[in-house]
Amino acid sequence: MENRNTSQAALDAVRNAARPLRHETDIDSVLDEIGDARIVLLGEATHGSREFYRFRAELTKQLIIRKGFDALAVEADWPDALLVNRYIQSPAAPAKGAKDVRGALAGFERFPQWMWRNTEIAALVQWLRQHNLQYAAGDGKVGFFGLDLYSLHRSMESVVRYLSRVDPEAARQARARYACFDHLAEDPQRYGYAANFGMRKDCEDEVIRQLVALTEEGGQYVRGDGAAADELFYAQQNARVAQNAEAYYRSMFQGRNASWNLRDTHMAETLSALQTHLMASRGRPARIVVWAHNSHIGDASVTEMGDDGQLNLGQLVREQLGRETTFLLGFSTHAGTVTAASEWDSPAERKTVRPSHPDSFERLFHDAGINNFFLPLRRAQAARDALRERRLERAIGVIYLPESERFSHYFEAALGDQFDALVHFDETHALEPLERTAALHDGEAPETWPTGI
């Protein structure tokens, strides 16, 4: 892909700019580079590597402690993450929610459970709960929220449950609107197929009407109460998830770009809504950490994805908020093990990660010979320029297919413009799920729909 001189120049630039990491929680250099950014997006090169989770957890803690960040927003469904939020926000009143961390993570039932039901997340959730104990009111407490849109059925149930408490007549109307889905709400892919191909009427108008109603009538449910304002916002967001999920499941059968773009646009809209809500309750601009895969965090406009017509969360956030307000941190690895599945909805396995492709950024970083390092790109102009030349970049989601790795897991990117900085762990290790399986016990075994990322 490039000549030997260009490759050597890139190696030299990486070596000169890289800051070696002494251990997997060595985050001081990264904190300095983040500076005053209010939206910090933390990626991962796989959905199942321990080092990525551990580093992001430590960085998130320090952003909360040292820079006053308000919330962690993750690549997970809104109602599932809200169980965690209630657990960490009400540590003095456990009767209001889950009794322990496993209960708080119980909402993550849908494949891939291990993305959030793992030992690293459990430890972080417990830390967040302890951190919030020092605050009597909600103003100083940190929140935990989901950005994704798969939870069509659960989000509709949540809207009805909320309205049943505050306005029974409005709840009756919501049930009537959502009844359009009939039994297919629990099998949204079947609904999407049937609606897309004219086998049944779609429910687009009904979910839009419900969101509009909850938005226009919501003021009467608050009456100046901060806790009531939070509950209204949570319900409105569930109504927004229902609207976008309905469109998403129909778009799945219109080509990958349509569904991908709708999903990442929804994540950007959710992040924006969360910013606005937190700013209103705190009286200042909100500071939020975001966790998602590199494929969502890195700016898609400078990748093969963008060439094919796809956009993503990192790109949208940069365009909407500007580079001074945002910080995109990517991650990479050369080899090791990973927790992943072999096909959709199958058990988690511990898989060997093949050594990176010779023409990839990961191999370039491996050849730099530094092992683990932080690579700033905003202020390291030589490194940024050297990494603007396109190479392959690896993306392992919840499914890993090493036998077809080049086709299944690599895409071209200009990494120097894709991220503001990068963390490289040369060898990474499989994440430990809370629930163990035979495939994990037995060692090595021979995408989120449909891509796994």
Secondary structure, DSSP 8 states (H G I E B T S, - for coil): ---HHHHHHHHHHHHHH-EE-SSTT--HHHHHHHTT-SEEEE--SSSSBHHHHHHHHHHHHHHHHHH---EEEEEEEHHHHHHHHHHHH-TT-GGGS-SSHHHHTTT--SS-GGGTSBHHHHHHHHHHHHHHTT-SSSTT--EEEEEE---HHHHHHHHHHHHHHH-HHHHHHHHHHHGGGGGGGGSHHHHHHHHHTTSS---HHHHHHHHHHHHHHGGGGTTT-HHHHHHHHHHHHHHHHHHHHHHHHHHGGG-HHHHHHHHHHHHHHHHHHHHHHHHHHHTS---EEEE--HHHHS-GGGBHHHHTT---HHHHHHHHH-TTTEEEEEEEEEEEEEEEBSSTT---EEEEE----TTBHHHHHHHTT-SEEEEE-SS-HHHHHHTTS-EEEE---SB--GGGHHHHHEEEE-HHHH-SEEEEEEEE-B--BSS--HHHHT-B----TTTT-
